[in-house]
Amino acid sequence: MLNTERLVKHAVQERLAITICINKIDRLMLELKLPPTDAYYKLRHIVDEVNGLLSLYSDSEVGMMVSPLLGNVCFASSQYGLCFTLGSFAKLYADCHEGINFQEFAKRLWGDIYFNAKTRKFSKKPLASNSQRSFVEFVLEPLYKIFSQVVGDVDVTLPATLEELGVHLTKEEQKINIRPLLRLVCRRFFGDFTGLVDMCVQHVPSPVTGAQAKVQHTYTGNLDNTLGDGMLSCDPDAPLMCHSTKMYSTDDGVQFHAYGRVLSGTLAAGQDVRVLGENYTLEDDEDSRICTVGRLWVSVARYQVEVSRVPAGNWILIEGVDQPIVKTATITDPSGSDEAQIFRPLKFNTASVIKIAVEPVNPSELPKMLDGLRKVNKSYPLLTTKVEESGEHVVLGTGELYLDCVMHDLRKMYSEIDIKVADPVVSFCETVVETSSLKCFAETPNKKNKITMIAEPLEKGLAEDIENEVVHITWNRKKLGEFFQTKYDWDLLAARSIWAFGPDSTGPNILVDDTLPSEVDKTLLGSVKDSIVQGFQWGTREGPLCDEPIRNVKFKILDAVIAGEPLHRGGGQIIPTARRVVYSAFLMATPRLMEPYYFVEVQAPADCVSAVYTVLARRRGHVTQDAPIPGSPLYTIKAFIPAIDSFGFETDLRTHTQGQAFCLSVFHHWQIVPGDPLDKSIMIRPLEPQPAPHLAREFMVKTRRRKGLSEDERRPKYYWVSLGLNPVRCCIPSHLHQRRKEGGGGEMIY
């Protein structure tokens, strides 16, 4: 299913060891009623599909692999209390028959292996056309017989069969209902879940073994020091380093307990620690605070075991450090940890693109709601809360169900007040589809500096590579240059002149210094690099169309005149000017809006497929694939649907299919909205659906209205300006035209 695929991808990205548990195998027998051979094909198909995903997402040459023969696949039925690997099932035979080497026997219980009862040997060729594979003969058929005996012949043959198997039931136990009886028989026959435990012990590395891969992947600092050595060796006597990744609320919703892994050192109750937030750096230590650890617990899901101290290698629930933590944190010793840097924030392969605005029914309860928003933001890793310029309190989540859970917790658990929710909307992005038609320059207010830029679209796939951290801005110029040269065919000069990604270090836009040393004083330009980068990142964070982030755009600095005196080239002069020239270059490069698209997977019976197509077509969705699910009467339909048209999709789908369809959706990609957002000839009539070419304009205008912005404030207005003998048409955004008349800075496009 869709979620399984995403989890496998995420696990590979995080470099985790992977084991597979195929659950609900009872449904192959009791519901689908598959013959044992077909059930084997179904199980093998699942294993092959997982291996296909692992080879697709794994970047190593060797690749990862799961197989029952390797011992990292187990089969289970939680409802009936059974769980086994090939090794644990072979052990059942070895316990009953002397002389069987269960490890060698287990190696022959999967794949095209057949047992010859006459010679008592295994072969790779079937003796007859109806010969059963060893997995079917020794594993599935005994399972089928147990299930069929309990379900079908409880009173007649079951007691004798169970006696033969060594399972003893009292008369009272024999009288209980079928399902509890089946569970009881399976538990008595299979015993404890040793198969699952063996699989985890053998195939999931211990904290000491896995420390190097874990630390190298998650730690952002230098490992060639005492801290690094302590983490790489998982040393309980080294300086304390703990990575907190999740916040669990107490039952009363008043405070949180941080759940984290101790990577080195020992954490003790009552100890003073230094908590480093996600924004902490060695240069800026504002996001850090000294806290005192309260109680410590080993969290065992349904219950907790209190402990006084925890050495390296353990997961632990920590009381008393929740105040400064928002999502994740690094917990270290309060003194002597000047070299300590943070573990990187969690990365998810989805994005929060659905927005809702919230406000209290009673305005006097606003402080309670704000406190609740802070708490719910801690509780949900993918949630974002912010205040728009219009004063709206906005909550961003991944989808309707996610936000429904968030609002339930906010109302019932964290704020306990009535809260109004506005209709959901989506985040947009702004992009360009052509190179800027003219060079754009902006002067600083003091007229001493001038920056010239153009904008153009990025190569396909580059924005995703930056976001997925395939390429890092922190690489040295040579490595960065090689990446862009080989993968995206950039010329060497441009590839080595990349200044920044934006709006942050993994933002999907690039700023390139395309100036020539013969034309521009590189020393002076380098002195204002940080200010230009800040202006670029400010501009890409809030685009000119509707204050949404810019995406997939490359900004090139073509020329720069920088004042010689440091007084005249300060950040106050350069940063707003860089932002203005980013806007001008963007507006001259055929701007477009982008909207988020969901990937939707629908499972439905064959007679409901046409209804699924109908529902998708009404919501601008398009189907990419439909196919029957092997070993099942269902079809799976894969499609893309715009997030803005996905509200109520699941309800609509179930209505049209009488509840027989089941859907899962997840953010997949950004796609350009049809139409020109700056086409003023389009009239937006209220409460009327717009044709496709008008959508971009409608989205832009309505987003600006919602945010309290004027309808076209950043649209360029044209003015005829006479330069010498020839009149030249210049483009000056209207909000800057007023500033030019007042003596402020502005830009002209020539």
ROMARPA-708705 format. One line per field, with one value per residue (C-alpha): x, y, z. Coordinates in steps of 0.1 Angstrom, whole numbers, plus 5000, padded with zeros to 4 digits. Example, Ala and Ser with C-alpha at 12.3 -4.5 7.8 and 13.67 -1.06 7.14 Angstrom:
<nodes>
px	c(5123	5137)
py	c(4955	4989)
pz	c(5078	5071)
</nodes>
This chain:
<nodes>
px	c(5000	5010	5020	5041	5060	5066	5078	5103	5116	5119	5137	5162	5168	5175	5199	5180	5181	5149	5130	5095	5066	5038	5008	4971	4981	4949	4929	4944	4927	4895	4884	4901	4900	4931	4945	4979	4998	4981	4988	5025	5025	5008	5034	5063	5048	5048	5085	5094	5076	5094	5128	5119	5113	5146	5166	5148	5155	5189	5219	5245	5259	5253	5217	5195	5174	5148	5140	5126	5159	5179	5157	5146	5110	5085	5048	5022	4986	4982	4945	4952	4985	5009	5042	5070	5101	5114	5138	5112	5089	5117	5125	5089	5098	5132	5116	5093	5118	5153	5182	5168	5192	5166	5189	5197	5160	5149	5171	5150	5116	5114	5116	5114	5125	5106	5107	5110	5093	5109	5145	5140	5159	5151	5155	5150	5129	5094	5089	5054	5032	5013	5043	5041	5069	5085	5070	5035	5040	5057	5044	5011	4994	4998	4985	4955	4947	4948	4925	4901	4899	4891	4867	4850	4853	4855	4836	4845	4882	4897	4904	4923	4943	4953	4964	4986	5001	5007	4981	4959	4926	4902	4865	4857	4882	4868	4834	4845	4837	4855	4878	4890	4895	4915	4937	4942	4952	4976	4992	4996	5010	5034	5044	5059	5068	5104	5106	5100	5125	5152	5147	5152	5182	5199	5191	5188	5222	5229	5235	5273	5273	5250	5264	5288	5262	5236	5258	5274	5239	5223	5250	5258	5291	5326	5333	5371	5370	5361	5324	5326	5347	5323	5292	5309	5319	5286	5307	5287	5316	5320	5304	5266	5250	5213	5190	5154	5130	5095	5074	5047	5020	5011	4975	4965	4980	5000	5035	5055	5080	5109	5116	5152	5182	5213	5242	5271	5275	5250	5218	5207	5176	5181	5210	5215	5217	5220	5192	5201	5172	5170	5182	5214	5248	5282	5280	5245	5238	5205	5185	5199	5189	5200	5173	5172	5161	5132	5122	5134	5114	5119	5088	5071	5041	5013	5033	5065	5094	5110	5148	5174	5201	5205	5237	5245	5226	5191	5159	5145	5115	5127	5108	5116	5133	5102	5100	5126	5120	5096	5102	5136	5166	5201	5207	5243	5263	5259	5296	5326	5303	5314	5322	5287	5265	5230	5216	5198	5160	5138	5132	5099	5090	5058	5049	5023	5003	4968	4961	4933	4928	4917	4903	4885	4848	4852	4880	4890	4902	4929	4958	4945	4943	4978	4991	4972	4987	5022	5015	4999	5029	5051	5029	5027	5061	5048	5026	5034	5017	5022	5006	4998	5003	4966	4966	4952	4965	4972	4978	4994	4991	4994	4957	4921	4924	4957	4942	4910	4932	4951	4919	4905	4936	4936	4900	4897	4932	4954	4931	4897	4879	4856	4875	4862	4879	4879	4875	4907	4930	4963	4998	5010	5044	5055	5077	5088	5086	5110	5142	5137	5129	5151	5179	5166	5185	5178	5195	5200	5182	5215	5221	5256	5250	5233	5225	5215	5198	5178	5157	5153	5137	5159	5166	5140	5146	5172	5148	5139	5176	5183	5152	5162	5198	5213	5234	5245	5254	5281	5301	5334	5333	5350	5326	5296	5309	5314	5278	5262	5285	5280	5243	5228	5254	5262	5293	5322	5322	5285	5287	5315	5298	5268	5262	5232	5201	5169	5148	5170	5199	5176	5154	5145	5160	5196	5215	5245	5272	5274	5296	5330	5361	5368	5335	5329	5351	5349	5364	5337	5310	5323	5320	5282	5277	5259	5236	5226	5221	5198	5178	5176	5163	5138	5125	5122	5105	5077	5072	5057	5025	5008	5034	5040	5075	5092	5102	5124	5140	5177	5186	5218	5237	5249	5263	5269	5282	5291	5302	5338	5331	5317	5293	5275	5271	5256	5229	5202	5210	5218	5192	5160	5176	5185	5150	5135	5157	5148	5111	5118	5137	5110	5081	5099	5104	5067	5056	5033	5016	5023	4998	5004	4993	4984	4991	4960	4957	4922	4913	4879	4860	4860	4824	4833	4862	4841	4827	4862	4871	4840	4848	4884	4874	4851	4881	4907	4922	4938	4944	4979	4973	4946	4952	4939	4955	4971	4953	4924	4890	4900	4914	4939	4936	4966	4959	4970	4946	4952	4952	4928	4902	4908	4886	4857	4872	4870	4834	4825	4843	4825	4791	4796	4808	4784	4814	4833	4863	4892	4916	4950	4965	4999	5016	5036	5047	5042	5025	5020	4984	4970	4967	4985	4981	4988	4962	4940	4914	4901	4871	4866	4829	4819	4805	4811	4835	4863	4874	4909	4928	4914	4925	4959	4944	4916	4940	4963	4935	4917	4949	4958	4924	4926	4959	4947	4969	4957	4946	4975	4999	5030	5019	5041	5025	5039	5051	5065	5098	5118	5155	5172	5153	5136	5107	5114	5088	5100	5085	5082	5061	5035	5044	5079	5068	5055	5088	5108	5087	5095	5132	5134	5151	5134	5142	5139	5140	5158)
py	c(5000	5036	5041	5010	5023	5057	5041	5019	5049	5069	5041	5038	5076	5074	5045	5022	4984	4970	4939	4930	4915	4903	4904	4892	4860	4845	4866	4846	4815	4828	4857	4853	4815	4812	4777	4772	4775	4808	4820	4813	4833	4862	4862	4859	4888	4910	4902	4908	4942	4953	4943	4962	4994	4988	4985	5016	5038	5024	5043	5018	4994	4963	4973	4961	4929	4911	4875	4848	4828	4857	4857	4893	4885	4870	4860	4869	4871	4895	4886	4849	4853	4837	4849	4828	4830	4800	4794	4793	4771	4747	4746	4732	4703	4698	4697	4668	4648	4641	4645	4675	4705	4732	4759	4738	4728	4764	4772	4748	4762	4791	4793	4766	4738	4704	4675	4639	4618	4585	4596	4621	4648	4682	4691	4721	4702	4690	4652	4656	4683	4685	4686	4712	4736	4730	4762	4751	4715	4722	4756	4766	4732	4726	4761	4756	4723	4739	4767	4744	4720	4747	4765	4735	4704	4717	4688	4659	4657	4687	4671	4642	4665	4688	4658	4647	4682	4683	4710	4703	4720	4717	4710	4746	4759	4736	4753	4789	4807	4800	4831	4830	4792	4797	4823	4800	4770	4791	4805	4770	4756	4784	4795	4829	4854	4841	4845	4883	4887	4866	4886	4919	4907	4893	4920	4953	4965	4971	5007	5001	4985	5011	5042	5052	5052	5068	5097	5104	5107	5128	5149	5183	5190	5178	5143	5146	5156	5141	5144	5127	5098	5093	5091	5069	5044	5048	5055	5059	5077	5103	5138	5137	5139	5131	5135	5143	5136	5135	5153	5133	5152	5143	5132	5166	5184	5208	5197	5174	5147	5146	5112	5109	5086	5089	5087	5092	5098	5090	5110	5111	5123	5158	5166	5200	5199	5223	5221	5232	5240	5236	5271	5268	5274	5280	5316	5322	5304	5322	5290	5272	5270	5254	5230	5205	5169	5157	5120	5095	5066	5037	5040	5007	5021	5012	5017	5033	5020	5048	5047	5070	5070	5060	5051	5056	5036	5038	5055	5075	5096	5128	5152	5188	5198	5205	5243	5253	5224	5229	5198	5183	5192	5182	5177	5180	5189	5225	5232	5222	5216	5246	5223	5206	5212	5200	5169	5178	5183	5154	5151	5139	5128	5148	5185	5205	5222	5225	5257	5266	5298	5296	5321	5317	5321	5344	5369	5373	5336	5344	5338	5303	5295	5308	5286	5257	5264	5263	5229	5213	5225	5206	5175	5171	5169	5180	5208	5245	5274	5310	5345	5360	5397	5401	5389	5354	5325	5298	5261	5241	5203	5175	5168	5169	5139	5153	5187	5171	5153	5186	5205	5178	5180	5218	5221	5192	5188	5219	5249	5236	5265	5269	5276	5288	5273	5290	5270	5251	5265	5254	5269	5280	5286	5312	5304	5315	5298	5319	5340	5376	5396	5425	5431	5445	5468	5484	5513	5516	5546	5565	5561	5547	5510	5493	5456	5441	5406	5383	5353	5320	5286	5259	5226	5199	5179	5203	5218	5183	5174	5205	5198	5161	5172	5153	5185	5207	5244	5237	5216	5231	5250	5222	5194	5217	5226	5189	5181	5208	5202	5164	5161	5194	5204	5238	5255	5254	5291	5292	5260	5274	5308	5296	5319	5304	5283	5300	5307	5285	5261	5235	5260	5252	5285	5294	5326	5327	5354	5357	5389	5391	5404	5427	5445	5443	5448	5413	5424	5450	5426	5399	5424	5427	5390	5382	5412	5402	5366	5378	5400	5370	5347	5373	5377	5340	5334	5359	5362	5393	5376	5367	5365	5328	5312	5313	5279	5266	5299	5307	5344	5356	5387	5402	5435	5454	5488	5489	5519	5519	5533	5506	5533	5534	5497	5485	5458	5484	5497	5464	5439	5457	5466	5430	5419	5445	5435	5398	5408	5428	5400	5376	5397	5401	5363	5353	5345	5316	5301	5265	5244	5212	5179	5148	5113	5092	5055	5041	5005	4994	4964	4961	4974	5007	5017	5038	5057	5065	5079	5101	5115	5122	5139	5164	5175	5180	5147	5123	5085	5072	5035	5010	4973	4944	4936	4901	4875	4898	4908	4945	4970	4997	5030	5055	5091	5127	5154	5191	5196	5225	5202	5174	5187	5163	5139	5109	5115	5121	5088	5068	5083	5073	5038	5030	5029	5002	5024	5031	5059	5072	5104	5121	5152	5143	5174	5210	5218	5250	5264	5270	5306	5339	5353	5388	5389	5418	5412	5382	5391	5370	5367	5356	5321	5311	5283	5296	5279	5264	5294	5317	5296	5312	5347	5336	5319	5349	5375	5355	5347	5384	5393	5367	5380	5415	5427	5450	5432	5441	5459	5444	5444	5464	5495	5511	5546	5564	5580	5600	5592	5615	5616	5582	5574	5542	5522	5514	5491	5502	5484	5508	5506	5517	5544	5564	5559	5572	5603	5607	5602	5565	5537	5519	5499	5505	5479	5489)
pz	c(5000	4996	5033	5032	5002	5018	5050	5032	5013	5045	5062	5033	5034	5071	5066	5089	5090	5076	5086	5073	5092	5069	5091	5087	5069	5085	5059	5031	5045	5062	5039	5005	5009	4986	4981	4998	4965	4956	4992	4987	4954	4972	5000	4975	4955	4986	4994	4957	4958	4989	4974	4942	4964	4983	4950	4937	4967	4979	4965	4974	4948	4969	4978	5005	5004	5025	5023	5046	5038	5053	5084	5081	5070	5094	5090	5116	5125	5154	5158	5164	5182	5158	5145	5129	5107	5087	5115	5143	5122	5114	5152	5158	5135	5152	5186	5175	5153	5165	5141	5122	5119	5120	5106	5075	5072	5073	5043	5022	5032	5006	4969	4942	4965	4965	4990	4978	5004	4990	4991	5020	5001	4987	4950	4928	4903	4910	4908	4893	4880	4913	4936	4963	4971	5005	5020	5010	5022	5055	5065	5048	5047	5084	5091	5068	5085	5120	5109	5090	5119	5144	5121	5106	5128	5164	5180	5157	5148	5166	5200	5184	5161	5190	5211	5182	5181	5218	5225	5254	5260	5290	5284	5292	5267	5240	5244	5237	5205	5173	5171	5208	5204	5172	5190	5220	5198	5178	5210	5225	5193	5183	5218	5224	5196	5195	5157	5159	5187	5169	5137	5155	5174	5143	5118	5137	5148	5185	5196	5196	5161	5146	5163	5135	5107	5130	5142	5108	5093	5119	5136	5119	5137	5135	5147	5151	5188	5222	5216	5182	5196	5225	5202	5176	5203	5223	5254	5287	5303	5275	5276	5274	5239	5236	5206	5215	5185	5199	5225	5244	5263	5298	5305	5317	5286	5309	5301	5278	5282	5256	5240	5230	5224	5246	5221	5245	5282	5310	5317	5354	5371	5387	5364	5349	5311	5282	5256	5221	5198	5160	5153	5175	5159	5173	5160	5174	5207	5214	5210	5240	5276	5309	5323	5352	5343	5363	5363	5337	5323	5299	5277	5270	5251	5274	5306	5318	5339	5360	5363	5379	5353	5316	5299	5262	5236	5252	5243	5273	5282	5300	5323	5328	5296	5274	5278	5252	5228	5198	5176	5182	5204	5213	5251	5263	5294	5306	5308	5286	5256	5235	5206	5207	5177	5170	5154	5122	5124	5112	5075	5061	5026	5026	5031	5051	5023	5038	5058	5082	5100	5137	5162	5196	5197	5227	5218	5254	5253	5227	5252	5259	5222	5216	5245	5229	5195	5210	5227	5196	5175	5199	5197	5159	5141	5107	5120	5114	5131	5122	5121	5087	5081	5082	5118	5111	5132	5106	5111	5083	5081	5056	5050	5063	5087	5101	5108	5122	5148	5155	5160	5183	5205	5204	5215	5240	5254	5252	5253	5263	5246	5216	5185	5151	5120	5085	5054	5045	5018	5004	5002	4968	4953	4928	4898	4864	4830	4809	4813	4823	4791	4803	4827	4860	4883	4916	4933	4970	4987	4990	4952	4959	4950	4921	4916	4882	4880	4857	4867	4848	4855	4872	4854	4860	4891	4906	4931	4944	4947	4968	4991	4995	5004	4974	4971	5000	4998	5025	5000	4988	4955	4936	4947	4942	4907	4898	4908	4887	4858	4856	4865	4851	4825	4840	4828	4853	4860	4869	4889	4911	4915	4934	4963	4981	4980	4992	5012	5035	5031	5014	4995	4959	4944	4935	4936	4911	4908	4870	4871	4854	4872	4843	4848	4886	4916	4931	4964	4969	4957	4982	5010	5005	4996	5029	5026	4990	5000	5029	5004	4980	5008	5020	4985	4978	5012	5003	4965	4948	4935	4968	4995	4989	4986	4953	4938	4910	4900	4894	4900	4883	4894	4861	4873	4905	4914	4951	4971	4982	5017	5042	5056	5022	5017	5050	5053	5057	5021	5004	5018	5008	4974	4967	4975	4952	4923	4929	4926	4894	4877	4888	4874	4840	4836	4830	4865	4873	4904	4914	4934	4954	4940	4960	4949	4956	4958	4958	4964	4953	4938	4900	4896	4914	4892	4868	4898	4910	4876	4877	4911	4901	4868	4887	4908	4881	4889	4864	4867	4860	4865	4874	4879	4898	4931	4929	4950	4957	4942	4944	4920	4928	4911	4912	4904	4909	4923	4931	4969	4966	4950	4975	5003	5007	4982	5005	5015	4978	4968	4995	4985	4949	4957	4986	5009	4991	4980	5003	4995	5008	4997	5002	4989	4957	4937	4928	4894	4875	4877	4842	4832	4838	4873	4860	4833	4844	4816	4836	4857	4888	4895	4930	4936	4900	4890	4868	4836	4837	4820	4848	4878	4883	4884	4907	4931	4932	4937	4964	4983	4983	4996	5023	5034	5035	5006	4979	4948	4925	4947	4932	4896	4874	4860	4829	4826	4795	4804	4779	4779	4754	4721	4722	4746	4765	4783	4819	4843	4879	4905	4917	4954	4945	4921	4950	4969	4939	4939	4976	4970	4980	4961	4933	4902	4865	4838	4807)
</nodes>
